[in-house]
C-alpha cells in the first residue's frame, strides 16, 4: 500500500478522512448543551468572563456570550451579517496553477466545488470568526475510484482550545487530554483566524469590545422600559362632588380603569377626569434614547469601521468616503479568507489519483531508500521501453541479468510466473501510455484480478514517482 505523508511528515490515515472527529455529543466536553451567560449579566461578571478568555484557556463562557449577543442584540447581529455578506457575495475565481492538462483538470474540479451549493454556506461559517476570533469547518471526505472530494460541517468553536504553550495553535477539546487537547489531523479542518487585531486570536474577535456595549445597551433598554411604564402613560385623576355617593365613586373608579383599555368612559356630569403629563418626562426619555443610539453607533464603528451606512444620515460625499473605507475592510477580509483556503505551502504536484486534498501540502524529503527504489524502477522502465511492446527479450543475457538483479533487490524474482495471467493487458497499457504518469493511472483503472506481484509493483511505482515529483519540484 502507498503511504502518503502530510506537511508534518506524518502518515495520512485515509480511513480517518471519512470520519467525523469533532462533532458535539450529549455528554462530554463537546456537549450540545451550554449554560446561558447573557441572562443576568453584570459588569463584574463580564469582567471575569473577559479576563478568563484572554488570560487563560477558559474561553467557553466568552464564546457562549458571543453567540448569545447575536441572538439578543439585533443591531450587532445586523452589522456582523453585513460584514459577512460583503465577502461571501464576491464571486470566487479559480486560476489554474499551470497550462498543462493536469493543472487545468485540477482547476476544473476546484471550480466545480466552488460553484456547488455547499461552498458559500461553508464560507459563511468560516466568517463566524469575525465575532469570536476563529472558526473551524470539518471536512468529511467522500470518494470514488479515482477522486476524493470534501463535504463541510460547521464545528462549534467551544469544541476547540488553544495549546497552553503554543498560543496560536488550535486543538480539539477532548477527555483524552483536557490540558492540551488533541492535534488537528491534516486535511480534516479548515481553520480561519482573521487578523483583526495583533495578538492572541481571542483578543481579535469583535465580540470582545462589543460585549461592553451590549451590556450598556441592555441596561439602557431595561431602564427605558421601566421609565416608560411609570411615566410614559399619563396619570388619570378622577374628581367627584362633595355629595357623591359610594356608588358614584365606584362608577368613577371603573371609568378611570376603562380609559386604560377602552379609551372611553361614561360618568355623571358632576364628575371630572383629568389626564396629567409627567413633568420633564420627554427630556428624561431622550436620555435613554440617546444612550441606546450611542451604543449602536459604537457597535457599527467596531464591526464596519463607520456609521454612515447604518446609523447616520449624511451627505453623498461623506457617505462615499465612509463606503470607501468599508470597501477596504471588505477587500482585507476577502484576502485573508482566500489565504485560508490557499495556504502558501500548497503543492499541486503532490496530488495523486488516490488522495486529492483541496490543497496538498509538502511531503517529506526522499530518503536514500526511496531514491534507490526510484532508480531501480527507472532502470526497469528503460528496459521495458527498449523491448518490443514492453516485453523483455529473454535472449539478451545482459538485459535479463540487469532485470533479474533489479527485481531480486525488490523481492520480485518470481515475477514471470506471477505475471503470466495478466501480462498481455499490461503490455498493451505500457505500449499505449505516453509517459509514466499515464501508465500509473491506466494500471489503476485496469479491471484485472491483480495478483500480489502486480499490486506490489503498482504501489512501488506510485511511491517512487511521488518521491521523484517532490525531488524534481524541490
Secondary structure, 3 states (H helix, E strand, C coil): CCCCECCCCCECCHHHHCCCCCCCECCCCCECCCCCCCCCCCHHHHHHHHHHHHHCCCCHHHHHHHHHHHHHCHHHHHHHHHHHHHHHCCCCCCCCCCCCHHHHHHHHHHHHHHCCHHHHHHHHHHCCHHHHCCEEEEEEEEECCCCEEEEEEEECHHHEEECCCCCCCEEECCCCCCCCCECCCCCCEEEECCCCCCCCHHHHCHHHHHHHHHHHHHHHHHHHHHHHHHHCCCEEEEECCCCCCHHHHHHHHHHHHHHHHCCCCCCCCCCEEEEECCCCHHHHHHHHHHHHHHHHHHHHHHHHCCCCCCCCCCCHHHHHHHHHHHHHHHHHHHHHHHHHHCCCCCCHHHCCCCCCCCCCCCCCCCCHHHHHHHHHHHHHHHHHHHCHHHCCCCCCHHHHHHHHHHHHHCCCCCHHHHHHHHHHHHHHHHHHCCCHHHHHHHHHHCCCCCCHHHHHHHHHHHHHHHHHHHHHHC
